[in-house]
Amino acid sequence: ELIDKPATGILSLLAEECFFPNGTDASFAQKIKLAHARHPCFAEVKLDRTAFTLSHFPGKVTYQSTGFLEKNKDPLSQDLVVLMQFSDDDFVKTLFEEKQSTAMAGSVRRFKSAKFVGLIDGFRTSLNQLVKTLEGTKTHFIRCVKPNMDKKPDNFVFDVMQRQLYTSGVVQAVQATRKGFPDILPFAELLSRFEQVVPKAAIGKAGAEGVRALLKGAEVPETDYRVGKTKVFLGVGVLDRLEQRRVGDIASKGL
């Protein structure tokens, strides 16, 4: 809403200001302040006309709009893009394949369009594709560690790896997770996956009531889980125990 909303989002206002011949960094910042003055995540910098502050998840960040328009008006030349698409080097051609398909999809007229296309347009497209991918997947984070200081294969030095795990906070994060409720599942997912491992009297219910009945039937102590509004928080080992009972139930029926 604040950054990518059509017409009034910060990115949209930047593209709009670049389209006007008399647009400036100061006028861009002023438009942002007028559009989002009452937004809880936006704040003005009173002593600087070209600055504004946004409240991100980690904290507040003050942005200086000086140079925004100039940077956005400096996209890669379309002639150069087309030239690279016909490069004899296969690797170079792969770097421009996506841009080629986007351009060709709009026919030749796209090259003659009067609409300004800046760097921010490509960024927004990439960002939207990334968000769409993340929303359609179950995200997991992988922490990479260096196995040794000599960059040699098949050489795992325990002290080197242990130091990285501690200094990067991985060990502390695992310890904190194990003290809480590391596994979080939507009600529907828990019920559909594990309702077969509990007595029949505990199934047939939905929502929070069904989750409580299922966990009670599976003999899970109340101290080992918490039921939220749409999801259930399972303590350490609870999901593994349920999964073991499920696999055992399937195996017994198969035999």
C-alpha positions as a Markdown table, in Angstrom:
| # | Residue | x | y | z |
|---|---|---|---|---|
| 1 | Glu | 0.0 | 0.0 | 0.0 |
| 2 | Leu | 2.8 | 2.4 | 0.9 |
| 3 | Ile | 5.4 | 1.3 | -1.6 |
| 4 | Asp | 3.8 | -0.5 | -4.5 |
| 5 | Lys | 0.2 | 0.7 | -4.6 |
| 6 | Pro | -0.9 | 1.8 | -8.1 |
| 7 | Ala | -1.1 | 5.6 | -8.5 |
| 8 | Thr | -0.2 | 6.6 | -5.0 |
| 9 | Gly | 2.6 | 4.1 | -4.0 |
| 10 | Ile | 6.1 | 5.5 | -3.7 |
| 11 | Leu | 7.3 | 3.5 | -6.8 |
| 12 | Ser | 4.4 | 4.7 | -8.8 |
| 13 | Leu | 5.0 | 8.3 | -7.8 |
| 14 | Leu | 8.6 | 8.0 | -8.8 |
| 15 | Ala | 7.7 | 6.7 | -12.3 |
| 16 | Glu | 5.1 | 9.4 | -12.7 |
| 17 | Glu | 7.6 | 12.2 | -11.7 |
| 18 | Cys | 10.2 | 10.9 | -14.2 |
| 19 | Phe | 7.6 | 11.2 | -16.9 |
| 20 | Phe | 7.2 | 15.0 | -16.4 |
| 21 | Pro | 9.9 | 17.2 | -17.9 |
| 22 | Asn | 10.0 | 19.5 | -14.9 |
| 23 | Gly | 10.0 | 16.8 | -12.3 |
| 24 | Thr | 12.6 | 17.1 | -9.5 |
| 25 | Asp | 13.7 | 15.1 | -6.5 |
| 26 | Ala | 12.1 | 17.7 | -4.2 |
| 27 | Ser | 8.7 | 17.6 | -6.0 |
| 28 | Phe | 8.9 | 13.8 | -5.9 |
| 29 | Ala | 9.4 | 13.9 | -2.1 |
| 30 | Gln | 6.6 | 16.4 | -1.7 |
| 31 | Lys | 4.2 | 14.2 | -3.6 |
| 32 | Ile | 5.1 | 11.3 | -1.3 |
| 33 | Lys | 4.5 | 13.4 | 1.8 |
| 34 | Leu | 1.1 | 14.6 | 0.5 |
| 35 | Ala | 0.0 | 11.0 | -0.4 |
| 36 | His | 1.1 | 9.3 | 2.8 |
| 37 | Ala | 1.1 | 12.0 | 5.5 |
| 38 | Arg | -1.3 | 9.9 | 7.6 |
| 39 | His | 0.2 | 6.5 | 7.0 |
| 40 | Pro | 1.5 | 4.9 | 10.2 |
| 41 | Cys | 4.7 | 3.7 | 8.6 |
| 42 | Phe | 5.6 | 7.1 | 7.1 |
| 43 | Ala | 7.1 | 10.1 | 8.7 |
| 44 | Glu | 8.4 | 13.5 | 7.4 |
| 45 | Val | 11.8 | 14.9 | 8.0 |
| 46 | Lys | 11.0 | 18.5 | 8.9 |
| 47 | Leu | 14.4 | 20.0 | 8.3 |
| 48 | Asp | 15.0 | 18.4 | 4.9 |
| 49 | Arg | 12.5 | 18.8 | 2.0 |
| 50 | Thr | 14.0 | 15.9 | 0.0 |
| 51 | Ala | 14.1 | 13.3 | 2.9 |
| 52 | Phe | 11.4 | 11.0 | 4.3 |
| 53 | Thr | 11.4 | 8.1 | 6.8 |
| 54 | Leu | 9.8 | 4.7 | 6.4 |
| 55 | Ser | 9.2 | 2.2 | 9.3 |
| 56 | His | 10.3 | -1.2 | 8.0 |
| 57 | Phe | 10.1 | -4.4 | 10.0 |
| 58 | Pro | 13.6 | -4.1 | 11.5 |
| 59 | Gly | 13.2 | -0.4 | 12.2 |
| 60 | Lys | 13.0 | 3.1 | 10.8 |
| 61 | Val | 15.0 | 4.1 | 7.8 |
| 62 | Thr | 15.4 | 7.7 | 6.5 |
| 63 | Tyr | 15.7 | 8.0 | 2.7 |
| 64 | Gln | 17.3 | 11.0 | 0.8 |
| 65 | Ser | 15.4 | 11.4 | -2.5 |
| 66 | Thr | 18.3 | 13.4 | -4.1 |
| 67 | Gly | 19.3 | 11.5 | -7.2 |
| 68 | Phe | 16.3 | 9.2 | -7.4 |
| 69 | Leu | 15.0 | 10.6 | -10.6 |
| 70 | Glu | 18.3 | 10.7 | -12.3 |
| 71 | Lys | 19.0 | 7.0 | -11.4 |
| 72 | Asn | 15.6 | 5.9 | -12.5 |
| 73 | Lys | 16.0 | 7.7 | -15.9 |
| 74 | Asp | 19.2 | 5.8 | -16.7 |
| 75 | Pro | 17.9 | 2.4 | -17.9 |
| 76 | Leu | 19.9 | 0.2 | -20.2 |
| 77 | Ser | 19.6 | 1.3 | -23.8 |
| 78 | Gln | 17.0 | -0.7 | -25.7 |
| 79 | Asp | 19.4 | -0.9 | -28.7 |
| 80 | Leu | 22.0 | -2.4 | -26.6 |
| 81 | Val | 19.6 | -5.0 | -25.2 |
| 82 | Val | 18.6 | -6.0 | -28.7 |
| 83 | Leu | 22.2 | -6.2 | -29.7 |
| 84 | Met | 23.0 | -8.5 | -26.8 |
| 85 | Gln | 20.1 | -10.8 | -27.7 |
| 86 | Phe | 21.8 | -11.6 | -31.0 |
| 87 | Ser | 25.2 | -12.1 | -29.4 |
| 88 | Asp | 27.4 | -15.1 | -30.6 |
| 89 | Asp | 28.1 | -15.9 | -27.0 |
| 90 | Asp | 25.4 | -18.2 | -25.7 |
| 91 | Phe | 26.0 | -17.1 | -22.1 |
| 92 | Val | 25.5 | -13.4 | -23.0 |
| 93 | Lys | 22.3 | -14.3 | -24.8 |
| 94 | Thr | 20.9 | -16.0 | -21.7 |
| 95 | Leu | 21.3 | -12.8 | -19.7 |
| 96 | Phe | 18.8 | -11.0 | -21.9 |
| 97 | Glu | 16.3 | -13.8 | -22.7 |
| 98 | Glu | 13.7 | -12.6 | -20.3 |
| 99 | Lys | 13.9 | -9.0 | -21.5 |
| 100 | Gln | 13.6 | -10.2 | -25.1 |
| 101 | Ser | 10.4 | -12.2 | -24.4 |
| 102 | Thr | 8.9 | -9.2 | -22.6 |
| 103 | Ala | 9.6 | -6.8 | -25.4 |
| 104 | Met | 8.5 | -9.1 | -28.2 |
| 105 | Ala | 5.2 | -9.9 | -26.4 |
| 106 | Gly | 4.0 | -6.3 | -27.0 |
| 107 | Ser | 4.9 | -6.4 | -30.7 |
| 108 | Val | 7.2 | -3.9 | -32.5 |
| 109 | Arg | 5.1 | -1.0 | -31.3 |
| 110 | Arg | 6.4 | -1.4 | -27.8 |
| 111 | Phe | 9.8 | 0.0 | -28.9 |
| 112 | Lys | 8.0 | 3.1 | -30.2 |
| 113 | Ser | 5.8 | 3.6 | -27.1 |
| 114 | Ala | 5.9 | 7.1 | -25.6 |
| 115 | Lys | 5.4 | 5.7 | -22.2 |
| 116 | Phe | 8.5 | 6.2 | -20.0 |
| 117 | Val | 10.0 | 3.0 | -18.8 |
| 118 | Gly | 12.6 | 3.4 | -16.0 |
| 119 | Leu | 14.7 | 1.1 | -13.9 |
| 120 | Ile | 12.0 | 1.0 | -11.3 |
| 121 | Asp | 9.6 | -0.8 | -13.7 |
| 122 | Gly | 12.0 | -3.7 | -14.1 |
| 123 | Phe | 12.5 | -3.8 | -10.3 |
| 124 | Arg | 8.8 | -3.9 | -9.7 |
| 125 | Thr | 8.3 | -6.7 | -12.1 |
| 126 | Ser | 11.1 | -8.7 | -10.5 |
| 127 | Leu | 9.8 | -8.0 | -7.0 |
| 128 | Asn | 6.2 | -9.0 | -7.9 |
| 129 | Gln | 7.5 | -12.3 | -9.4 |
| 130 | Leu | 9.5 | -13.0 | -6.3 |
| 131 | Val | 6.5 | -12.3 | -4.0 |
| 132 | Lys | 4.3 | -14.5 | -6.2 |
| 133 | Thr | 6.9 | -17.3 | -6.0 |
| 134 | Leu | 7.3 | -17.0 | -2.2 |
| 135 | Glu | 3.5 | -17.0 | -1.7 |
| 136 | Gly | 3.2 | -20.2 | -3.7 |
| 137 | Thr | 5.9 | -22.1 | -1.8 |
| 138 | Lys | 6.8 | -23.1 | 1.8 |
| 139 | Thr | 9.9 | -21.0 | 2.5 |
| 140 | His | 12.9 | -22.5 | 4.2 |
| 141 | Phe | 16.1 | -20.7 | 5.0 |
| 142 | Ile | 19.5 | -22.4 | 4.5 |
| 143 | Arg | 22.6 | -21.2 | 6.3 |
| 144 | Cys | 25.8 | -21.9 | 4.5 |
| 145 | Val | 29.0 | -22.4 | 6.5 |
| 146 | Lys | 32.6 | -22.6 | 5.3 |
| 147 | Pro | 34.0 | -26.1 | 6.0 |
| 148 | Asn | 37.6 | -25.0 | 6.2 |
| 149 | Met | 39.8 | -21.9 | 5.8 |
| 150 | Asp | 41.7 | -23.3 | 2.8 |
| 151 | Lys | 38.7 | -23.6 | 0.5 |
| 152 | Lys | 39.5 | -27.3 | -0.1 |
| 153 | Pro | 36.8 | -29.9 | -0.9 |
| 154 | Asp | 36.1 | -32.9 | 1.5 |
| 155 | Asn | 37.9 | -31.2 | 4.4 |
| 156 | Phe | 35.6 | -30.4 | 7.3 |
| 157 | Val | 37.2 | -28.7 | 10.2 |
| 158 | Phe | 35.0 | -28.9 | 13.3 |
| 159 | Asp | 36.3 | -25.7 | 15.0 |
| 160 | Val | 35.9 | -23.6 | 11.9 |
| 161 | Met | 32.3 | -24.7 | 11.4 |
| 162 | Gln | 31.4 | -24.5 | 15.1 |
| 163 | Arg | 32.7 | -20.9 | 15.3 |
| 164 | Gln | 30.5 | -19.9 | 12.3 |
| 165 | Leu | 27.4 | -21.5 | 13.8 |
| 166 | Tyr | 27.8 | -19.7 | 17.1 |
| 167 | Thr | 28.8 | -16.3 | 15.7 |
| 168 | Ser | 26.0 | -16.2 | 13.2 |
| 169 | Gly | 23.4 | -17.0 | 15.9 |
| 170 | Val | 22.3 | -20.3 | 14.4 |
| 171 | Val | 22.9 | -22.2 | 17.7 |
| 172 | Gln | 21.1 | -19.6 | 19.7 |
| 173 | Ala | 18.2 | -19.6 | 17.3 |
| 174 | Val | 17.8 | -23.4 | 17.5 |
| 175 | Gln | 17.9 | -23.3 | 21.3 |
| 176 | Ala | 15.3 | -20.5 | 21.5 |
| 177 | Thr | 13.1 | -22.4 | 19.0 |
| 178 | Arg | 13.3 | -25.7 | 21.0 |
| 179 | Lys | 12.2 | -23.8 | 24.1 |
| 180 | Gly | 9.0 | -22.6 | 22.4 |
| 181 | Phe | 6.7 | -24.1 | 19.8 |
| 182 | Pro | 8.8 | -24.6 | 16.6 |
| 183 | Asp | 6.1 | -26.3 | 14.5 |
| 184 | Ile | 3.1 | -24.1 | 13.3 |
| 185 | Leu | 0.3 | -25.6 | 11.3 |
| 186 | Pro | -3.1 | -24.3 | 10.0 |
| 187 | Phe | -6.0 | -26.1 | 11.6 |
| 188 | Ala | -7.1 | -27.7 | 8.3 |
| 189 | Glu | -3.7 | -29.1 | 7.6 |
| 190 | Leu | -3.3 | -30.7 | 11.0 |
| 191 | Leu | -6.8 | -32.2 | 10.9 |
| 192 | Ser | -6.6 | -33.6 | 7.4 |
| 193 | Arg | -3.2 | -35.1 | 8.0 |
| 194 | Phe | -3.6 | -36.7 | 11.4 |
| 195 | Glu | -7.3 | -37.3 | 12.0 |
| 196 | Gln | -6.8 | -41.0 | 11.1 |
| 197 | Val | -4.4 | -41.6 | 14.1 |
| 198 | Val | -6.9 | -40.7 | 16.8 |
| 199 | Pro | -10.1 | -42.5 | 18.1 |
| 200 | Lys | -13.2 | -42.0 | 16.0 |
| 201 | Ala | -14.8 | -40.0 | 18.8 |
| 202 | Ala | -12.2 | -37.2 | 18.4 |
| 203 | Ile | -12.8 | -36.7 | 14.6 |
| 204 | Gly | -15.6 | -35.0 | 12.7 |
| 205 | Lys | -15.0 | -31.6 | 14.2 |
| 206 | Ala | -13.5 | -28.5 | 12.6 |
| 207 | Gly | -11.5 | -25.4 | 13.6 |
| 208 | Ala | -10.0 | -25.0 | 17.0 |
| 209 | Glu | -12.5 | -27.4 | 18.6 |
| 210 | Gly | -11.4 | -30.2 | 16.2 |
| 211 | Val | -7.7 | -29.5 | 16.8 |
| 212 | Arg | -8.1 | -29.7 | 20.6 |
| 213 | Ala | -10.1 | -32.9 | 20.2 |
| 214 | Leu | -7.5 | -34.4 | 17.9 |
| 215 | Leu | -4.6 | -33.6 | 20.2 |
| 216 | Lys | -6.4 | -34.8 | 23.2 |
| 217 | Gly | -7.2 | -38.1 | 21.5 |
| 218 | Ala | -3.6 | -38.4 | 20.5 |
| 219 | Glu | -2.7 | -38.0 | 24.2 |
| 220 | Val | -0.7 | -34.8 | 23.7 |
| 221 | Pro | -0.4 | -32.8 | 27.0 |
| 222 | Glu | -2.0 | -29.4 | 26.9 |
| 223 | Thr | 1.4 | -27.9 | 27.9 |
| 224 | Asp | 2.9 | -29.1 | 24.6 |
| 225 | Tyr | 0.7 | -27.0 | 22.3 |
| 226 | Arg | -1.1 | -23.7 | 22.0 |
| 227 | Val | -4.2 | -23.1 | 19.8 |
| 228 | Gly | -4.3 | -19.7 | 18.0 |
| 229 | Lys | -7.1 | -18.2 | 15.9 |
| 230 | Thr | -6.2 | -20.0 | 12.7 |
| 231 | Lys | -3.1 | -22.1 | 13.5 |
| 232 | Val | -1.9 | -24.5 | 16.2 |
| 233 | Phe | 1.6 | -24.2 | 17.7 |
| 234 | Leu | 3.2 | -27.5 | 18.6 |
| 235 | Gly | 6.0 | -28.0 | 21.1 |
| 236 | Val | 9.3 | -29.8 | 20.4 |
| 237 | Gly | 8.7 | -33.4 | 19.3 |
| 238 | Val | 4.9 | -33.3 | 19.1 |
| 239 | Leu | 4.8 | -33.2 | 15.3 |
| 240 | Asp | 7.3 | -36.0 | 15.1 |
| 241 | Arg | 5.3 | -38.2 | 17.4 |
| 242 | Leu | 2.1 | -37.5 | 15.4 |
| 243 | Glu | 4.0 | -38.4 | 12.2 |
| 244 | Gln | 5.3 | -41.6 | 13.7 |
| 245 | Arg | 1.8 | -42.7 | 14.7 |
| 246 | Arg | 0.5 | -41.8 | 11.2 |
| 247 | Val | 3.2 | -43.8 | 9.5 |
| 248 | Gly | 2.6 | -46.7 | 11.8 |
| 249 | Asp | -1.2 | -46.6 | 11.2 |
| 250 | Ile | -0.6 | -46.6 | 7.4 |
| 251 | Ala | 1.9 | -49.5 | 7.7 |
| 252 | Ser | -0.5 | -51.6 | 9.8 |
| 253 | Lys | -3.3 | -51.1 | 7.3 |
| 254 | Gly | -0.9 | -52.0 | 4.4 |
| 255 | Leu | 0.1 | -55.2 | 6.1 |
